Amino acid sequence: MKTKKLSTKQLTVLGLMIAVLVLMSYTPLGYLNIGPLAITFNMIPVAIAAIACGPLGGAVLGLTSFGQCIGIGGVSAMGATLFSISPVLAFIQRFVPRFLDGWLLGYLFRWLRKATKNTTLAGYITGFLSAFLNTVFFMVALVVLFGNTDYVKNLIGGRNIIVFICAFVGVNAICEMISATILTGVISVALKKARLILQEEK
């Protein structure tokens, strides 16, 4: 399967989502800080870009969050702590999960649209997956890269890793998944009507 090149309209959508994401990433608009974690809404424009522009669009929009580690757009308590432990690992822990999330969302939406034969349903599911995968990738990277540090050991507190992850991200993740599902689904309907969703060539 070959993918068509992005049209002028799709490039406009991509540029608009980049502008929205920059605004959300580097101002408090994209985050709601609660304790060491932040509820982020940044995955919504990532999902929209993945739907409208495919894996490339999702990947481009997926590169967020690292700025908060160094105080841009409001400080993430966890990000700042991880950055103080290792700037390189902190960058990887924030950068790679977001990139993978955006890139995979483009392929997942494409597969879901084909499997369900329902673009609207595929849009809602993609919105849910944007937040779900972001949480999974984020926590896996946290445990793998920083699991041996005193900071993360204190957070885990001797609990089973799975129990720790579920308890640690519970409310935050649920809020992100609900908001991402609803908003991405609604916007995907508008993208469909405007014929702004990238089509595939057979």
WOLIN-V193457 format. One record per pair of residues at least 24 apart in sequence whose C-alpha atoms are under 6 Angstrom apart, sorted by sequence separation. I is the first residue (numbers start at 0). J is the second residue. D is the distance in Angstrom with one decimal. If there is no record, write none. Layout:
i=I j=J d=D
i=I j=J d=D
This chain:
i=16 j=44 d=5.6
i=65 j=93 d=5.7
i=62 j=94 d=5.8
i=100 j=133 d=6.0
i=13 j=48 d=5.9
i=62 j=97 d=5.5
i=61 j=97 d=4.7
i=62 j=98 d=5.3
i=61 j=98 d=4.5
i=58 j=98 d=5.2
i=61 j=101 d=4.7
i=96 j=136 d=5.1
i=35 j=76 d=5.1
i=96 j=137 d=5.8
i=35 j=77 d=5.2
i=58 j=101 d=4.5
i=57 j=101 d=3.9
i=58 j=102 d=4.3
i=27 j=72 d=5.6
i=57 j=102 d=5.0
i=130 j=175 d=5.9
i=25 j=71 d=5.6
i=26 j=72 d=3.9
i=27 j=73 d=5.9
i=130 j=176 d=5.1
i=25 j=72 d=3.9
i=54 j=102 d=4.5
i=57 j=105 d=5.9
i=92 j=140 d=5.4
i=127 j=176 d=5.2
i=54 j=105 d=3.8
i=53 j=105 d=4.3
i=54 j=106 d=5.9
i=127 j=179 d=5.8
i=126 j=179 d=4.9
i=127 j=180 d=4.5
i=126 j=180 d=4.2
i=49 j=104 d=5.8
i=45 j=101 d=5.9
i=49 j=105 d=4.4
i=123 j=180 d=5.2
i=126 j=183 d=5.0
i=123 j=184 d=4.0
i=122 j=184 d=4.8
i=122 j=187 d=5.5
i=119 j=188 d=5.7
i=46 j=126 d=6.0
i=42 j=129 d=6.0
i=38 j=171 d=5.3
i=43 j=179 d=5.4
i=51 j=195 d=5.8
i=51 j=196 d=4.1
i=52 j=197 d=5.4
i=51 j=197 d=5.5
i=9 j=195 d=6.0
i=3 j=199 d=6.0
i=2 j=199 d=4.7
i=2 j=200 d=5.7
i=1 j=200 d=5.3
i=0 j=201 d=5.4
